[in-house]
Structure formats: structure tokens, C-alpha cells
Amino acid sequence: MKFIFSLFLFFLLTSCYETERHCADFKTGTFTFTYVIDGIEKTGKFVRTDTLNIDYYENKVDSASIRWINDCEFVMKKLHPKNKSEEKAIHMKILSTSADSYTFEYSLAIQPQNKKKRVEKGVAIKVDAYEK
């Protein structure tokens, strides 16, 4: 009986735990992130304002518009897509934050009916704040 009570108490206490998120701190700024292409780890950088996201990676610059859903979620759409795949909007969600970084997940904003939803995760590190 003691074991069952202890187990119940453990589940009661852990089920109330919610990851702390201070998403508003990461709405704007300059960030770095790592990604892997063909088994090679690379570092990219992006600058985010209230309405734009500008990516710098592999000596390329790419920009996208941003529409915030709430402090922790936004939809991003490329401004100058080069193909059909790039025309699709991406839904980004901040899962957790720390003092200078956040963990996020992203997927297509509108999922094709015949395909399984693919969700990717990553970590962005804030380098400095964007000045309005």
C-alpha cells in the first residue's frame, strides 16, 4: 500500500511540472544554430525582427516573413521561394528557454493529407538583441 501511495504521489507531483518558457525574450535578436548536411555539422545565423527572419548560411542570404500566433509560436513563409517546396509555410514553436537559448520544433504549417507529419527539433542561441 505504501508503494502505491508513493507512486501516486510521484505521478501527482510530476504531472504538474511544466517547462518554463520566456518566449518573449526570443522574439527578436541575432541567433546561431547548428545543422547537419551530408553528415557534416555546420553553423548558421539568423536575425529576427518582429516581422522578418533573415537567414545567413553557406554564404547565402534568405528572408522570410513572420506572423506570430502567440509569444511562443509563429508561422514563417519565404519571401522569394525558388521552388514549390520553399513556397510552403513553416510552423515554429518554442518548447523551452534558458538564459541565452531556446529549444524549438518546426514542421509544415499545412500538412499534405497523404504524408505523415514530420517534426524537426533544434536549438538556437541568442547572440545579441535586435535594436528597434
C-alpha positions as CSV (number, residue, x, y, z in Angstrom):
1,M,0.0,0.0,0.0
2,K,2.9,2.3,0.8
3,F,4.4,1.7,-2.6
4,I,1.1,2.6,-4.4
5,F,0.7,5.8,-2.3
6,S,4.3,6.7,-3.1
7,L,3.8,6.0,-6.8
8,F,0.6,8.1,-6.8
9,L,2.3,11.0,-5.1
10,F,5.2,10.8,-7.6
11,F,2.8,11.0,-10.6
12,L,0.8,13.7,-9.0
13,L,3.8,15.9,-8.5
14,T,5.5,15.3,-11.8
15,S,2.3,15.7,-13.9
16,C,2.0,19.3,-12.7
17,Y,5.5,20.1,-13.9
18,E,5.6,22.5,-16.9
19,T,8.7,23.6,-18.7
20,E,9.4,27.3,-18.0
21,R,9.3,29.4,-21.2
22,H,10.2,33.1,-21.6
23,C,9.4,33.2,-25.3
24,A,9.1,37.0,-25.5
25,D,12.8,37.3,-24.8
26,F,13.5,35.5,-28.1
27,K,11.1,37.2,-30.4
28,T,13.8,39.4,-31.8
29,G,17.6,39.3,-32.0
30,T,20.5,37.6,-33.7
31,F,20.8,33.8,-33.2
32,T,23.1,31.0,-34.2
33,F,22.2,27.3,-34.7
34,T,23.9,24.1,-35.9
35,Y,22.6,21.8,-38.6
36,V,23.9,18.7,-40.3
37,I,24.1,18.3,-44.1
38,D,25.5,15.1,-45.5
39,G,26.9,14.2,-42.1
40,I,28.8,17.5,-41.8
41,E,27.8,19.8,-38.9
42,K,27.6,23.4,-39.9
43,T,26.7,26.7,-38.1
44,G,24.1,29.1,-39.4
45,K,23.0,32.6,-38.2
46,F,19.7,34.4,-38.4
47,V,18.4,37.8,-37.5
48,R,14.7,38.0,-36.5
49,T,12.7,41.2,-36.2
50,D,9.0,41.5,-35.4
51,T,8.0,40.7,-38.9
52,L,11.1,39.3,-40.7
53,N,13.6,36.4,-40.4
54,I,16.9,36.8,-42.3
55,D,19.0,33.6,-42.6
56,Y,22.7,33.5,-43.3
57,Y,24.1,30.1,-44.1
58,E,26.7,28.7,-46.6
59,N,27.4,32.2,-47.9
60,K,23.7,32.6,-48.8
61,V,21.1,35.1,-47.5
62,D,17.4,34.1,-47.4
63,S,14.5,36.0,-45.9
64,A,11.0,35.1,-44.7
65,S,8.0,36.9,-43.3
66,I,6.9,36.1,-39.8
67,R,3.3,36.0,-38.4
68,W,3.2,35.5,-34.6
69,I,0.4,33.3,-33.3
70,N,1.4,33.9,-29.7
71,D,4.6,34.6,-27.8
72,C,5.9,31.0,-28.4
73,E,4.6,30.2,-31.9
74,F,4.9,31.8,-35.3
75,V,4.4,30.9,-39.0
76,M,7.3,31.7,-41.4
77,K,7.0,32.0,-45.1
78,K,9.9,32.6,-47.5
79,L,9.7,35.9,-49.4
80,H,11.4,34.8,-52.6
81,P,10.8,31.0,-52.9
82,K,12.9,29.3,-55.6
83,N,10.6,26.2,-55.9
84,K,7.3,24.7,-54.8
85,S,8.8,23.2,-51.7
86,E,10.0,26.7,-50.5
87,E,6.6,28.2,-51.0
88,K,5.2,26.1,-48.1
89,A,4.8,27.9,-44.7
90,I,6.7,26.6,-41.7
91,H,5.1,26.5,-38.2
92,M,7.7,27.2,-35.5
93,K,7.2,26.5,-31.8
94,I,9.5,27.4,-28.9
95,L,9.4,24.5,-26.5
96,S,11.7,25.7,-23.7
97,T,14.1,28.6,-23.0
98,S,17.2,29.2,-20.9
99,A,19.1,32.4,-20.2
100,D,20.6,32.7,-23.8
101,S,19.0,29.9,-25.9
102,Y,15.8,28.1,-26.8
103,T,14.7,24.7,-28.0
104,F,12.3,24.7,-30.8
105,E,10.4,22.4,-33.1
106,Y,9.2,23.0,-36.6
107,S,7.0,21.4,-39.3
108,L,5.0,22.4,-42.3
109,A,2.1,24.7,-41.3
110,I,-0.3,22.8,-43.6
111,Q,0.4,19.1,-43.8
112,P,-0.4,17.2,-47.0
113,Q,-3.1,14.6,-46.3
114,N,-1.2,11.7,-47.8
115,K,2.0,12.3,-45.8
116,K,2.9,11.7,-42.2
117,K,3.7,14.8,-40.2
118,R,7.4,15.4,-39.9
119,V,8.5,17.4,-36.9
120,E,12.2,18.5,-36.5
121,K,13.8,20.0,-33.4
122,G,16.7,22.3,-32.9
123,V,18.4,24.8,-30.5
124,A,19.0,28.5,-31.2
125,I,21.5,30.5,-29.2
126,K,20.9,34.2,-28.9
127,V,24.0,36.2,-29.8
128,D,22.6,39.7,-29.2
129,A,19.4,41.7,-29.1
130,Y,17.8,43.3,-32.1
131,E,17.5,47.1,-31.6
132,K,14.2,48.5,-32.7
